[in-house]
Amino acid sequence: MDNSNDWYTLAAILGLALVTLITRAFFVIPRRELPLPDWLRRGLKYAPLAALAAVIIPELLMSDGQLIDTWRDARLWATPAACLYFLLRRGILGTIVTGMLVYLPLRLGLGW
């Protein structure tokens, strides 16, 4: 391997580490709390929910980059079952177990 590639790789790793350190420590470095506008403070309350939805919804409704076009997909049946359990009982572990109890037989048993 060429020595210049090794230096480029090392420089890239160090640069990415520095950028990560600076961006993660941005809110810790100041000695006093940074003033945030009220609208931004209210909006940040919804950021975790929006990020979770952005990750989960495509996983539930898409396969290989395309929308699911058949009802024979185990995810489409496990999701409402898990949501119904959560609405009735409010338990996270039970929600996961209920979803998997619906998902696994459909996926492994029927091959959906």
Phi and psi restraints in degrees (range 20) as a CNS / XPLOR table:
assign (resid 1 and name C) (resid 2 and name N)
       (resid 2 and name CA) (resid 2 and name C) 1.0 -73.1 20.0 2
assign (resid 2 and name N) (resid 2 and name CA)
       (resid 2 and name C) (resid 3 and name N) 1.0 138.7 20.0 2
assign (resid 2 and name C) (resid 3 and name N)
       (resid 3 and name CA) (resid 3 and name C) 1.0 -62.5 20.0 2
assign (resid 3 and name N) (resid 3 and name CA)
       (resid 3 and name C) (resid 4 and name N) 1.0 -31.9 20.0 2
assign (resid 3 and name C) (resid 4 and name N)
       (resid 4 and name CA) (resid 4 and name C) 1.0 -66.5 20.0 2
assign (resid 4 and name N) (resid 4 and name CA)
       (resid 4 and name C) (resid 5 and name N) 1.0 -33.9 20.0 2
assign (resid 4 and name C) (resid 5 and name N)
       (resid 5 and name CA) (resid 5 and name C) 1.0 -65.7 20.0 2
assign (resid 5 and name N) (resid 5 and name CA)
       (resid 5 and name C) (resid 6 and name N) 1.0 -37.7 20.0 2
assign (resid 5 and name C) (resid 6 and name N)
       (resid 6 and name CA) (resid 6 and name C) 1.0 -62.9 20.0 2
assign (resid 6 and name N) (resid 6 and name CA)
       (resid 6 and name C) (resid 7 and name N) 1.0 -41.6 20.0 2
assign (resid 6 and name C) (resid 7 and name N)
       (resid 7 and name CA) (resid 7 and name C) 1.0 -68.0 20.0 2
assign (resid 7 and name N) (resid 7 and name CA)
       (resid 7 and name C) (resid 8 and name N) 1.0 -38.5 20.0 2
assign (resid 7 and name C) (resid 8 and name N)
       (resid 8 and name CA) (resid 8 and name C) 1.0 -64.2 20.0 2
assign (resid 8 and name N) (resid 8 and name CA)
       (resid 8 and name C) (resid 9 and name N) 1.0 -41.0 20.0 2
assign (resid 8 and name C) (resid 9 and name N)
       (resid 9 and name CA) (resid 9 and name C) 1.0 -64.2 20.0 2
assign (resid 9 and name N) (resid 9 and name CA)
       (resid 9 and name C) (resid 10 and name N) 1.0 -46.1 20.0 2
assign (resid 9 and name C) (resid 10 and name N)
       (resid 10 and name CA) (resid 10 and name C) 1.0 -61.9 20.0 2
assign (resid 10 and name N) (resid 10 and name CA)
       (resid 10 and name C) (resid 11 and name N) 1.0 -43.5 20.0 2
assign (resid 10 and name C) (resid 11 and name N)
       (resid 11 and name CA) (resid 11 and name C) 1.0 -63.0 20.0 2
assign (resid 11 and name N) (resid 11 and name CA)
       (resid 11 and name C) (resid 12 and name N) 1.0 -40.0 20.0 2
assign (resid 11 and name C) (resid 12 and name N)
       (resid 12 and name CA) (resid 12 and name C) 1.0 -64.8 20.0 2
assign (resid 12 and name N) (resid 12 and name CA)
       (resid 12 and name C) (resid 13 and name N) 1.0 -43.8 20.0 2
assign (resid 12 and name C) (resid 13 and name N)
       (resid 13 and name CA) (resid 13 and name C) 1.0 -62.7 20.0 2
assign (resid 13 and name N) (resid 13 and name CA)
       (resid 13 and name C) (resid 14 and name N) 1.0 -46.7 20.0 2
assign (resid 13 and name C) (resid 14 and name N)
       (resid 14 and name CA) (resid 14 and name C) 1.0 -65.0 20.0 2
assign (resid 14 and name N) (resid 14 and name CA)
       (resid 14 and name C) (resid 15 and name N) 1.0 -40.8 20.0 2
assign (resid 14 and name C) (resid 15 and name N)
       (resid 15 and name CA) (resid 15 and name C) 1.0 -63.2 20.0 2
assign (resid 15 and name N) (resid 15 and name CA)
       (resid 15 and name C) (resid 16 and name N) 1.0 -44.1 20.0 2
assign (resid 15 and name C) (resid 16 and name N)
       (resid 16 and name CA) (resid 16 and name C) 1.0 -65.9 20.0 2
assign (resid 16 and name N) (resid 16 and name CA)
       (resid 16 and name C) (resid 17 and name N) 1.0 -37.7 20.0 2
assign (resid 16 and name C) (resid 17 and name N)
       (resid 17 and name CA) (resid 17 and name C) 1.0 -64.0 20.0 2
assign (resid 17 and name N) (resid 17 and name CA)
       (resid 17 and name C) (resid 18 and name N) 1.0 -41.4 20.0 2
assign (resid 17 and name C) (resid 18 and name N)
       (resid 18 and name CA) (resid 18 and name C) 1.0 -64.9 20.0 2
assign (resid 18 and name N) (resid 18 and name CA)
       (resid 18 and name C) (resid 19 and name N) 1.0 -45.7 20.0 2
assign (resid 18 and name C) (resid 19 and name N)
       (resid 19 and name CA) (resid 19 and name C) 1.0 -61.4 20.0 2
assign (resid 19 and name N) (resid 19 and name CA)
       (resid 19 and name C) (resid 20 and name N) 1.0 -42.5 20.0 2
assign (resid 19 and name C) (resid 20 and name N)
       (resid 20 and name CA) (resid 20 and name C) 1.0 -63.0 20.0 2
assign (resid 20 and name N) (resid 20 and name CA)
       (resid 20 and name C) (resid 21 and name N) 1.0 -44.9 20.0 2
assign (resid 20 and name C) (resid 21 and name N)
       (resid 21 and name CA) (resid 21 and name C) 1.0 -61.3 20.0 2
assign (resid 21 and name N) (resid 21 and name CA)
       (resid 21 and name C) (resid 22 and name N) 1.0 -45.4 20.0 2
assign (resid 21 and name C) (resid 22 and name N)
       (resid 22 and name CA) (resid 22 and name C) 1.0 -66.1 20.0 2
assign (resid 22 and name N) (resid 22 and name CA)
       (resid 22 and name C) (resid 23 and name N) 1.0 -44.8 20.0 2
assign (resid 22 and name C) (resid 23 and name N)
       (resid 23 and name CA) (resid 23 and name C) 1.0 -69.5 20.0 2
assign (resid 23 and name N) (resid 23 and name CA)
       (resid 23 and name C) (resid 24 and name N) 1.0 -34.9 20.0 2
assign (resid 23 and name C) (resid 24 and name N)
       (resid 24 and name CA) (resid 24 and name C) 1.0 -77.4 20.0 2
assign (resid 24 and name N) (resid 24 and name CA)
       (resid 24 and name C) (resid 25 and name N) 1.0 -28.6 20.0 2
assign (resid 24 and name C) (resid 25 and name N)
       (resid 25 and name CA) (resid 25 and name C) 1.0 -92.7 20.0 2
assign (resid 25 and name N) (resid 25 and name CA)
       (resid 25 and name C) (resid 26 and name N) 1.0 2.0 20.0 2
assign (resid 25 and name C) (resid 26 and name N)
       (resid 26 and name CA) (resid 26 and name C) 1.0 -56.9 20.0 2
assign (resid 26 and name N) (resid 26 and name CA)
       (resid 26 and name C) (resid 27 and name N) 1.0 -38.9 20.0 2
assign (resid 26 and name C) (resid 27 and name N)
       (resid 27 and name CA) (resid 27 and name C) 1.0 -86.9 20.0 2
assign (resid 27 and name N) (resid 27 and name CA)
       (resid 27 and name C) (resid 28 and name N) 1.0 -9.4 20.0 2
assign (resid 27 and name C) (resid 28 and name N)
       (resid 28 and name CA) (resid 28 and name C) 1.0 -96.4 20.0 2
assign (resid 28 and name N) (resid 28 and name CA)
       (resid 28 and name C) (resid 29 and name N) 1.0 -28.4 20.0 2
assign (resid 28 and name C) (resid 29 and name N)
       (resid 29 and name CA) (resid 29 and name C) 1.0 -64.0 20.0 2
assign (resid 29 and name N) (resid 29 and name CA)
       (resid 29 and name C) (resid 30 and name N) 1.0 -45.3 20.0 2
assign (resid 29 and name C) (resid 30 and name N)
       (resid 30 and name CA) (resid 30 and name C) 1.0 -63.7 20.0 2
assign (resid 30 and name N) (resid 30 and name CA)
       (resid 30 and name C) (resid 31 and name N) 1.0 148.7 20.0 2
assign (resid 30 and name C) (resid 31 and name N)
       (resid 31 and name CA) (resid 31 and name C) 1.0 -79.2 20.0 2
assign (resid 31 and name N) (resid 31 and name CA)
       (resid 31 and name C) (resid 32 and name N) 1.0 -23.8 20.0 2
assign (resid 31 and name C) (resid 32 and name N)
       (resid 32 and name CA) (resid 32 and name C) 1.0 -123.0 20.0 2
assign (resid 32 and name N) (resid 32 and name CA)
       (resid 32 and name C) (resid 33 and name N) 1.0 164.2 20.0 2
assign (resid 32 and name C) (resid 33 and name N)
       (resid 33 and name CA) (resid 33 and name C) 1.0 -67.6 20.0 2
assign (resid 33 and name N) (resid 33 and name CA)
       (resid 33 and name C) (resid 34 and name N) 1.0 136.0 20.0 2
assign (resid 33 and name C) (resid 34 and name N)
       (resid 34 and name CA) (resid 34 and name C) 1.0 -74.9 20.0 2
assign (resid 34 and name N) (resid 34 and name CA)
       (resid 34 and name C) (resid 35 and name N) 1.0 131.5 20.0 2
assign (resid 34 and name C) (resid 35 and name N)
       (resid 35 and name CA) (resid 35 and name C) 1.0 -72.5 20.0 2
assign (resid 35 and name N) (resid 35 and name CA)
       (resid 35 and name C) (resid 36 and name N) 1.0 128.3 20.0 2
assign (resid 35 and name C) (resid 36 and name N)
       (resid 36 and name CA) (resid 36 and name C) 1.0 -114.9 20.0 2
assign (resid 36 and name N) (resid 36 and name CA)
       (resid 36 and name C) (resid 37 and name N) 1.0 138.8 20.0 2
assign (resid 36 and name C) (resid 37 and name N)
       (resid 37 and name CA) (resid 37 and name C) 1.0 -61.3 20.0 2
assign (resid 37 and name N) (resid 37 and name CA)
       (resid 37 and name C) (resid 38 and name N) 1.0 151.7 20.0 2
assign (resid 37 and name C) (resid 38 and name N)
       (resid 38 and name CA) (resid 38 and name C) 1.0 -60.5 20.0 2
assign (resid 38 and name N) (resid 38 and name CA)
       (resid 38 and name C) (resid 39 and name N) 1.0 -37.9 20.0 2
assign (resid 38 and name C) (resid 39 and name N)
       (resid 39 and name CA) (resid 39 and name C) 1.0 -65.5 20.0 2
assign (resid 39 and name N) (resid 39 and name CA)
       (resid 39 and name C) (resid 40 and name N) 1.0 -35.1 20.0 2
assign (resid 39 and name C) (resid 40 and name N)
       (resid 40 and name CA) (resid 40 and name C) 1.0 -72.1 20.0 2
assign (resid 40 and name N) (resid 40 and name CA)
       (resid 40 and name C) (resid 41 and name N) 1.0 -39.6 20.0 2
assign (resid 40 and name C) (resid 41 and name N)
       (resid 41 and name CA) (resid 41 and name C) 1.0 -61.9 20.0 2
assign (resid 41 and name N) (resid 41 and name CA)
       (resid 41 and name C) (resid 42 and name N) 1.0 -43.0 20.0 2
assign (resid 41 and name C) (resid 42 and name N)
       (resid 42 and name CA) (resid 42 and name C) 1.0 -65.2 20.0 2
assign (resid 42 and name N) (resid 42 and name CA)
       (resid 42 and name C) (resid 43 and name N) 1.0 -40.6 20.0 2
assign (resid 42 and name C) (resid 43 and name N)
       (resid 43 and name CA) (resid 43 and name C) 1.0 -66.5 20.0 2
assign (resid 43 and name N) (resid 43 and name CA)
       (resid 43 and name C) (resid 44 and name N) 1.0 -34.2 20.0 2
assign (resid 43 and name C) (resid 44 and name N)
       (resid 44 and name CA) (resid 44 and name C) 1.0 -68.7 20.0 2
assign (resid 44 and name N) (resid 44 and name CA)
       (resid 44 and name C) (resid 45 and name N) 1.0 -18.4 20.0 2
assign (resid 44 and name C) (resid 45 and name N)
       (resid 45 and name CA) (resid 45 and name C) 1.0 -64.4 20.0 2
assign (resid 45 and name N) (resid 45 and name CA)
       (resid 45 and name C) (resid 46 and name N) 1.0 -29.5 20.0 2
assign (resid 45 and name C) (resid 46 and name N)
       (resid 46 and name CA) (resid 46 and name C) 1.0 -95.1 20.0 2
assign (resid 46 and name N) (resid 46 and name CA)
       (resid 46 and name C) (resid 47 and name N) 1.0 -3.3 20.0 2
assign (resid 46 and name C) (resid 47 and name N)
       (resid 47 and name CA) (resid 47 and name C) 1.0 -61.0 20.0 2
assign (resid 47 and name N) (resid 47 and name CA)
       (resid 47 and name C) (resid 48 and name N) 1.0 -45.0 20.0 2
assign (resid 47 and name C) (resid 48 and name N)
       (resid 48 and name CA) (resid 48 and name C) 1.0 -62.6 20.0 2
assign (resid 48 and name N) (resid 48 and name CA)
       (resid 48 and name C) (resid 49 and name N) 1.0 -40.4 20.0 2
assign (resid 48 and name C) (resid 49 and name N)
       (resid 49 and name CA) (resid 49 and name C) 1.0 -65.4 20.0 2
assign (resid 49 and name N) (resid 49 and name CA)
       (resid 49 and name C) (resid 50 and name N) 1.0 -41.2 20.0 2
assign (resid 49 and name C) (resid 50 and name N)
       (resid 50 and name CA) (resid 50 and name C) 1.0 -65.6 20.0 2
assign (resid 50 and name N) (resid 50 and name CA)
       (resid 50 and name C) (resid 51 and name N) 1.0 -40.4 20.0 2
assign (resid 50 and name C) (resid 51 and name N)
       (resid 51 and name CA) (resid 51 and name C) 1.0 -66.1 20.0 2
assign (resid 51 and name N) (resid 51 and name CA)
       (resid 51 and name C) (resid 52 and name N) 1.0 -41.5 20.0 2
assign (resid 51 and name C) (resid 52 and name N)
       (resid 52 and name CA) (resid 52 and name C) 1.0 -62.9 20.0 2
assign (resid 52 and name N) (resid 52 and name CA)
       (resid 52 and name C) (resid 53 and name N) 1.0 -44.4 20.0 2
assign (resid 52 and name C) (resid 53 and name N)
       (resid 53 and name CA) (resid 53 and name C) 1.0 -64.0 20.0 2
assign (resid 53 and name N) (resid 53 and name CA)
       (resid 53 and name C) (resid 54 and name N) 1.0 -38.3 20.0 2
assign (resid 53 and name C) (resid 54 and name N)
       (resid 54 and name CA) (resid 54 and name C) 1.0 -65.3 20.0 2
assign (resid 54 and name N) (resid 54 and name CA)
       (resid 54 and name C) (resid 55 and name N) 1.0 -26.8 20.0 2
assign (resid 54 and name C) (resid 55 and name N)
       (resid 55 and name CA) (resid 55 and name C) 1.0 -87.7 20.0 2
assign (resid 55 and name N) (resid 55 and name CA)
       (resid 55 and name C) (resid 56 and name N) 1.0 -42.9 20.0 2
assign (resid 55 and name C) (resid 56 and name N)
       (resid 56 and name CA) (resid 56 and name C) 1.0 -79.9 20.0 2
assign (resid 56 and name N) (resid 56 and name CA)
       (resid 56 and name C) (resid 57 and name N) 1.0 -44.1 20.0 2
assign (resid 56 and name C) (resid 57 and name N)
       (resid 57 and name CA) (resid 57 and name C) 1.0 -59.8 20.0 2
assign (resid 57 and name N) (resid 57 and name CA)
       (resid 57 and name C) (resid 58 and name N) 1.0 -46.5 20.0 2
assign (resid 57 and name C) (resid 58 and name N)
       (resid 58 and name CA) (resid 58 and name C) 1.0 -62.0 20.0 2
assign (resid 58 and name N) (resid 58 and name CA)
       (resid 58 and name C) (resid 59 and name N) 1.0 -34.2 20.0 2
assign (resid 58 and name C) (resid 59 and name N)
       (resid 59 and name CA) (resid 59 and name C) 1.0 -66.0 20.0 2
assign (resid 59 and name N) (resid 59 and name CA)
       (resid 59 and name C) (resid 60 and name N) 1.0 -33.0 20.0 2
assign (resid 59 and name C) (resid 60 and name N)
       (resid 60 and name CA) (resid 60 and name C) 1.0 -81.1 20.0 2
assign (resid 60 and name N) (resid 60 and name CA)
       (resid 60 and name C) (resid 61 and name N) 1.0 -33.2 20.0 2
assign (resid 60 and name C) (resid 61 and name N)
       (resid 61 and name CA) (resid 61 and name C) 1.0 -106.7 20.0 2
assign (resid 61 and name N) (resid 61 and name CA)
       (resid 61 and name C) (resid 62 and name N) 1.0 -3.5 20.0 2
assign (resid 61 and name C) (resid 62 and name N)
       (resid 62 and name CA) (resid 62 and name C) 1.0 -127.6 20.0 2
assign (resid 62 and name N) (resid 62 and name CA)
       (resid 62 and name C) (resid 63 and name N) 1.0 151.5 20.0 2
assign (resid 62 and name C) (resid 63 and name N)
       (resid 63 and name CA) (resid 63 and name C) 1.0 -141.3 20.0 2
assign (resid 63 and name N) (resid 63 and name CA)
       (resid 63 and name C) (resid 64 and name N) 1.0 123.9 20.0 2
assign (resid 63 and name C) (resid 64 and name N)
       (resid 64 and name CA) (resid 64 and name C) 1.0 55.8 20.0 2
assign (resid 64 and name N) (resid 64 and name CA)
       (resid 64 and name C) (resid 65 and name N) 1.0 37.7 20.0 2
assign (resid 64 and name C) (resid 65 and name N)
       (resid 65 and name CA) (resid 65 and name C) 1.0 79.3 20.0 2
assign (resid 65 and name N) (resid 65 and name CA)
       (resid 65 and name C) (resid 66 and name N) 1.0 5.5 20.0 2
assign (resid 65 and name C) (resid 66 and name N)
       (resid 66 and name CA) (resid 66 and name C) 1.0 -121.8 20.0 2
assign (resid 66 and name N) (resid 66 and name CA)
       (resid 66 and name C) (resid 67 and name N) 1.0 148.9 20.0 2
assign (resid 66 and name C) (resid 67 and name N)
       (resid 67 and name CA) (resid 67 and name C) 1.0 -63.6 20.0 2
assign (resid 67 and name N) (resid 67 and name CA)
       (resid 67 and name C) (resid 68 and name N) 1.0 144.3 20.0 2
assign (resid 67 and name C) (resid 68 and name N)
       (resid 68 and name CA) (resid 68 and name C) 1.0 -67.3 20.0 2
assign (resid 68 and name N) (resid 68 and name CA)
       (resid 68 and name C) (resid 69 and name N) 1.0 128.9 20.0 2
assign (resid 68 and name C) (resid 69 and name N)
       (resid 69 and name CA) (resid 69 and name C) 1.0 -113.0 20.0 2
assign (resid 69 and name N) (resid 69 and name CA)
       (resid 69 and name C) (resid 70 and name N) 1.0 15.1 20.0 2
assign (resid 69 and name C) (resid 70 and name N)
       (resid 70 and name CA) (resid 70 and name C) 1.0 -137.3 20.0 2
assign (resid 70 and name N) (resid 70 and name CA)
       (resid 70 and name C) (resid 71 and name N) 1.0 152.2 20.0 2
assign (resid 70 and name C) (resid 71 and name N)
       (resid 71 and name CA) (resid 71 and name C) 1.0 -81.9 20.0 2
assign (resid 71 and name N) (resid 71 and name CA)
       (resid 71 and name C) (resid 72 and name N) 1.0 -9.2 20.0 2
assign (resid 71 and name C) (resid 72 and name N)
       (resid 72 and name CA) (resid 72 and name C) 1.0 -87.6 20.0 2
assign (resid 72 and name N) (resid 72 and name CA)
       (resid 72 and name C) (resid 73 and name N) 1.0 60.2 20.0 2
assign (resid 72 and name C) (resid 73 and name N)
       (resid 73 and name CA) (resid 73 and name C) 1.0 -132.2 20.0 2
assign (resid 73 and name N) (resid 73 and name CA)
       (resid 73 and name C) (resid 74 and name N) 1.0 124.0 20.0 2
assign (resid 73 and name C) (resid 74 and name N)
       (resid 74 and name CA) (resid 74 and name C) 1.0 -60.4 20.0 2
assign (resid 74 and name N) (resid 74 and name CA)
       (resid 74 and name C) (resid 75 and name N) 1.0 -30.1 20.0 2
assign (resid 74 and name C) (resid 75 and name N)
       (resid 75 and name CA) (resid 75 and name C) 1.0 -64.5 20.0 2
assign (resid 75 and name N) (resid 75 and name CA)
       (resid 75 and name C) (resid 76 and name N) 1.0 -34.2 20.0 2
assign (resid 75 and name C) (resid 76 and name N)
       (resid 76 and name CA) (resid 76 and name C) 1.0 -68.5 20.0 2
assign (resid 76 and name N) (resid 76 and name CA)
       (resid 76 and name C) (resid 77 and name N) 1.0 -22.9 20.0 2
assign (resid 76 and name C) (resid 77 and name N)
       (resid 77 and name CA) (resid 77 and name C) 1.0 -95.2 20.0 2
assign (resid 77 and name N) (resid 77 and name CA)
       (resid 77 and name C) (resid 78 and name N) 1.0 -35.1 20.0 2
assign (resid 77 and name C) (resid 78 and name N)
       (resid 78 and name CA) (resid 78 and name C) 1.0 -72.7 20.0 2
assign (resid 78 and name N) (resid 78 and name CA)
       (resid 78 and name C) (resid 79 and name N) 1.0 -34.3 20.0 2
assign (resid 78 and name C) (resid 79 and name N)
       (resid 79 and name CA) (resid 79 and name C) 1.0 -63.7 20.0 2
assign (resid 79 and name N) (resid 79 and name CA)
       (resid 79 and name C) (resid 80 and name N) 1.0 -51.3 20.0 2
assign (resid 79 and name C) (resid 80 and name N)
       (resid 80 and name CA) (resid 80 and name C) 1.0 -64.3 20.0 2
assign (resid 80 and name N) (resid 80 and name CA)
       (resid 80 and name C) (resid 81 and name N) 1.0 -34.0 20.0 2
assign (resid 80 and name C) (resid 81 and name N)
       (resid 81 and name CA) (resid 81 and name C) 1.0 -63.7 20.0 2
assign (resid 81 and name N) (resid 81 and name CA)
       (resid 81 and name C) (resid 82 and name N) 1.0 -44.8 20.0 2
assign (resid 81 and name C) (resid 82 and name N)
       (resid 82 and name CA) (resid 82 and name C) 1.0 -66.4 20.0 2
assign (resid 82 and name N) (resid 82 and name CA)
       (resid 82 and name C) (resid 83 and name N) 1.0 -41.4 20.0 2
assign (resid 82 and name C) (resid 83 and name N)
       (resid 83 and name CA) (resid 83 and name C) 1.0 -63.5 20.0 2
assign (resid 83 and name N) (resid 83 and name CA)
       (resid 83 and name C) (resid 84 and name N) 1.0 -41.4 20.0 2
assign (resid 83 and name C) (resid 84 and name N)
       (resid 84 and name CA) (resid 84 and name C) 1.0 -62.3 20.0 2
assign (resid 84 and name N) (resid 84 and name CA)
       (resid 84 and name C) (resid 85 and name N) 1.0 -44.4 20.0 2
assign (resid 84 and name C) (resid 85 and name N)
       (resid 85 and name CA) (resid 85 and name C) 1.0 -58.4 20.0 2
assign (resid 85 and name N) (resid 85 and name CA)
       (resid 85 and name C) (resid 86 and name N) 1.0 -45.4 20.0 2
assign (resid 85 and name C) (resid 86 and name N)
       (resid 86 and name CA) (resid 86 and name C) 1.0 -64.3 20.0 2
assign (resid 86 and name N) (resid 86 and name CA)
       (resid 86 and name C) (resid 87 and name N) 1.0 -39.4 20.0 2
assign (resid 86 and name C) (resid 87 and name N)
       (resid 87 and name CA) (resid 87 and name C) 1.0 -65.3 20.0 2
assign (resid 87 and name N) (resid 87 and name CA)
       (resid 87 and name C) (resid 88 and name N) 1.0 -33.3 20.0 2
assign (resid 87 and name C) (resid 88 and name N)
       (resid 88 and name CA) (resid 88 and name C) 1.0 -83.5 20.0 2
assign (resid 88 and name N) (resid 88 and name CA)
       (resid 88 and name C) (resid 89 and name N) 1.0 -39.2 20.0 2
assign (resid 88 and name C) (resid 89 and name N)
       (resid 89 and name CA) (resid 89 and name C) 1.0 -114.7 20.0 2
assign (resid 89 and name N) (resid 89 and name CA)
       (resid 89 and name C) (resid 90 and name N) 1.0 -20.9 20.0 2
assign (resid 89 and name C) (resid 90 and name N)
       (resid 90 and name CA) (resid 90 and name C) 1.0 61.5 20.0 2
assign (resid 90 and name N) (resid 90 and name CA)
       (resid 90 and name C) (resid 91 and name N) 1.0 31.9 20.0 2
assign (resid 90 and name C) (resid 91 and name N)
       (resid 91 and name CA) (resid 91 and name C) 1.0 -112.6 20.0 2
assign (resid 91 and name N) (resid 91 and name CA)
       (resid 91 and name C) (resid 92 and name N) 1.0 127.8 20.0 2
assign (resid 91 and name C) (resid 92 and name N)
       (resid 92 and name CA) (resid 92 and name C) 1.0 -69.0 20.0 2
assign (resid 92 and name N) (resid 92 and name CA)
       (resid 92 and name C) (resid 93 and name N) 1.0 -47.4 20.0 2
assign (resid 92 and name C) (resid 93 and name N)
       (resid 93 and name CA) (resid 93 and name C) 1.0 -61.8 20.0 2
assign (resid 93 and name N) (resid 93 and name CA)
       (resid 93 and name C) (resid 94 and name N) 1.0 -44.0 20.0 2
assign (resid 93 and name C) (resid 94 and name N)
       (resid 94 and name CA) (resid 94 and name C) 1.0 -62.7 20.0 2
assign (resid 94 and name N) (resid 94 and name CA)
       (resid 94 and name C) (resid 95 and name N) 1.0 -35.1 20.0 2
assign (resid 94 and name C) (resid 95 and name N)
       (resid 95 and name CA) (resid 95 and name C) 1.0 -63.3 20.0 2
assign (resid 95 and name N) (resid 95 and name CA)
       (resid 95 and name C) (resid 96 and name N) 1.0 -45.1 20.0 2
assign (resid 95 and name C) (resid 96 and name N)
       (resid 96 and name CA) (resid 96 and name C) 1.0 -64.7 20.0 2
assign (resid 96 and name N) (resid 96 and name CA)
       (resid 96 and name C) (resid 97 and name N) 1.0 -45.6 20.0 2
assign (resid 96 and name C) (resid 97 and name N)
       (resid 97 and name CA) (resid 97 and name C) 1.0 -63.2 20.0 2
assign (resid 97 and name N) (resid 97 and name CA)
       (resid 97 and name C) (resid 98 and name N) 1.0 -43.8 20.0 2
assign (resid 97 and name C) (resid 98 and name N)
       (resid 98 and name CA) (resid 98 and name C) 1.0 -61.2 20.0 2
assign (resid 98 and name N) (resid 98 and name CA)
       (resid 98 and name C) (resid 99 and name N) 1.0 -46.5 20.0 2
assign (resid 98 and name C) (resid 99 and name N)
       (resid 99 and name CA) (resid 99 and name C) 1.0 -59.8 20.0 2
assign (resid 99 and name N) (resid 99 and name CA)
       (resid 99 and name C) (resid 100 and name N) 1.0 -42.6 20.0 2
assign (resid 99 and name C) (resid 100 and name N)
       (resid 100 and name CA) (resid 100 and name C) 1.0 -71.4 20.0 2
assign (resid 100 and name N) (resid 100 and name CA)
       (resid 100 and name C) (resid 101 and name N) 1.0 -32.9 20.0 2
assign (resid 100 and name C) (resid 101 and name N)
       (resid 101 and name CA) (resid 101 and name C) 1.0 -65.7 20.0 2
assign (resid 101 and name N) (resid 101 and name CA)
       (resid 101 and name C) (resid 102 and name N) 1.0 -28.1 20.0 2
assign (resid 101 and name C) (resid 102 and name N)
       (resid 102 and name CA) (resid 102 and name C) 1.0 -85.5 20.0 2
assign (resid 102 and name N) (resid 102 and name CA)
       (resid 102 and name C) (resid 103 and name N) 1.0 -42.5 20.0 2
assign (resid 102 and name C) (resid 103 and name N)
       (resid 103 and name CA) (resid 103 and name C) 1.0 -67.1 20.0 2
assign (resid 103 and name N) (resid 103 and name CA)
       (resid 103 and name C) (resid 104 and name N) 1.0 -50.6 20.0 2
assign (resid 103 and name C) (resid 104 and name N)
       (resid 104 and name CA) (resid 104 and name C) 1.0 -61.2 20.0 2
assign (resid 104 and name N) (resid 104 and name CA)
       (resid 104 and name C) (resid 105 and name N) 1.0 -47.0 20.0 2
assign (resid 104 and name C) (resid 105 and name N)
       (resid 105 and name CA) (resid 105 and name C) 1.0 -62.3 20.0 2
assign (resid 105 and name N) (resid 105 and name CA)
       (resid 105 and name C) (resid 106 and name N) 1.0 -37.3 20.0 2
assign (resid 105 and name C) (resid 106 and name N)
       (resid 106 and name CA) (resid 106 and name C) 1.0 -68.6 20.0 2
assign (resid 106 and name N) (resid 106 and name CA)
       (resid 106 and name C) (resid 107 and name N) 1.0 -42.3 20.0 2
assign (resid 106 and name C) (resid 107 and name N)
       (resid 107 and name CA) (resid 107 and name C) 1.0 -74.3 20.0 2
assign (resid 107 and name N) (resid 107 and name CA)
       (resid 107 and name C) (resid 108 and name N) 1.0 -50.2 20.0 2
assign (resid 107 and name C) (resid 108 and name N)
       (resid 108 and name CA) (resid 108 and name C) 1.0 -83.1 20.0 2
assign (resid 108 and name N) (resid 108 and name CA)
       (resid 108 and name C) (resid 109 and name N) 1.0 -39.1 20.0 2
assign (resid 108 and name C) (resid 109 and name N)
       (resid 109 and name CA) (resid 109 and name C) 1.0 -76.2 20.0 2
assign (resid 109 and name N) (resid 109 and name CA)
       (resid 109 and name C) (resid 110 and name N) 1.0 -48.3 20.0 2
assign (resid 109 and name C) (resid 110 and name N)
       (resid 110 and name CA) (resid 110 and name C) 1.0 -99.1 20.0 2
assign (resid 110 and name N) (resid 110 and name CA)
       (resid 110 and name C) (resid 111 and name N) 1.0 -11.5 20.0 2
assign (resid 110 and name C) (resid 111 and name N)
       (resid 111 and name CA) (resid 111 and name C) 1.0 76.6 20.0 2
assign (resid 111 and name N) (resid 111 and name CA)
       (resid 111 and name C) (resid 112 and name N) 1.0 21.6 20.0 2
